[in-house]
Amino acid sequence: MALACEPKLLIADEPTTALDVTIQAQILDLMMNLKDKLNMGVLFITHDLGVVANICTKVAVMYLGQVMEETDVKTLFSKPLHPYTMGLIKSVPHLDGDRTQELSSIPGTVPPLSNVPDGCRFAPRCPFATKKCHKEVPVLEHADETHRVRCWHYEKIQEGEVAYV
């Protein structure tokens, strides 16, 4: 039904949630074929970083309704600059990983939108947070031509001065 009017943009909000991997692959394949056939864009909203890595070209990572990082998919996975993105990527289990090690998680919990923290929205959960982070809202700025990030410390992350643990 969504394609009946031949839209220029299809917004797909969690279209593969709760599907087994075989059906998920079929749905994603169908969507990408239709995208090409109908010459339309697809805005894909998902929590599944595996899907993002396989079908997306550009990515915007959001936290509490705010874009934290935006870049092409290859850069996002190879050089993330926001601590939230770094935590998300680190928390993805790997089939070839050491199964005796505990899975990584981002400490703390996501607050309700009725209680958004002052300053950086991710500061209460961020391993790099300083007083500035808790008081001032960082702007979404260009780390380079195609990479934008909302973090007071992204330059230190970019230069390898700090690492997500």
Residue pairs with C-beta under 8 A, 6 or more apart in sequence:
2 10
3 10
3 34
3 38
6 38
6 40
7 40
8 40
8 41
9 40
9 41
9 42
9 43
10 31
10 34
10 35
10 40
10 41
10 42
10 43
11 43
11 45
12 31
12 42
12 43
12 44
12 45
13 45
14 45
14 46
14 47
15 27
15 31
15 44
15 46
16 24
16 27
16 28
16 46
16 48
16 51
17 46
17 47
17 48
19 27
24 51
28 51
28 54
28 55
31 42
31 55
32 42
32 55
34 40
35 41
35 42
44 51
44 52
44 55
44 56
46 52
49 88
49 89
49 92
50 92
52 59
52 73
52 76
53 73
53 77
56 73
57 72
57 73
58 70
58 71
58 72
58 73
59 69
59 70
59 71
59 72
59 73
59 76
60 67
60 69
60 70
61 67
61 68
61 69
61 70
61 76
61 82
61 84
61 85
61 88
62 68
63 84
63 110
63 121
63 122
64 110
64 111
64 113
64 116
64 121
64 122
65 113
66 121
66 150
67 140
67 148
67 150
68 82
68 84
68 85
68 121
68 122
68 149
68 150
68 151
69 76
69 80
69 81
69 82
69 84
69 85
69 147
69 148
69 149
69 150
69 151
70 140
70 147
70 148
70 149
71 146
71 147
71 148
72 146
75 146
75 147
76 85
77 89
79 147
79 158
80 86
80 89
81 143
81 147
81 149
81 151
81 154
81 157
81 158
82 122
82 149
82 150
82 151
82 154
82 157
83 122
83 126
83 127
83 128
83 151
83 153
83 157
83 164
84 106
84 122
84 125
84 126
86 157
86 164
87 104
87 105
87 106
87 125
87 164
88 106
90 104
90 164
91 103
91 104
91 105
91 106
93 103
106 125
107 125
107 127
108 124
108 125
109 125
111 117
111 124
117 123
117 124
117 134
118 134
118 135
118 137
119 132
119 133
119 134
119 135
119 136
119 137
120 126
120 129
120 133
120 134
120 136
120 137
120 138
120 150
120 151
120 152
122 129
123 129
123 133
123 134
124 134
126 133
127 164
127 165
128 151
128 153
128 156
128 157
128 162
130 152
130 153
132 152
133 152
133 153
136 152
138 150
138 151
138 152
139 150
140 148
140 149
140 150
141 148
141 149
141 150
142 148
143 149
143 154
143 155
143 158
151 157
153 162
156 162
157 163
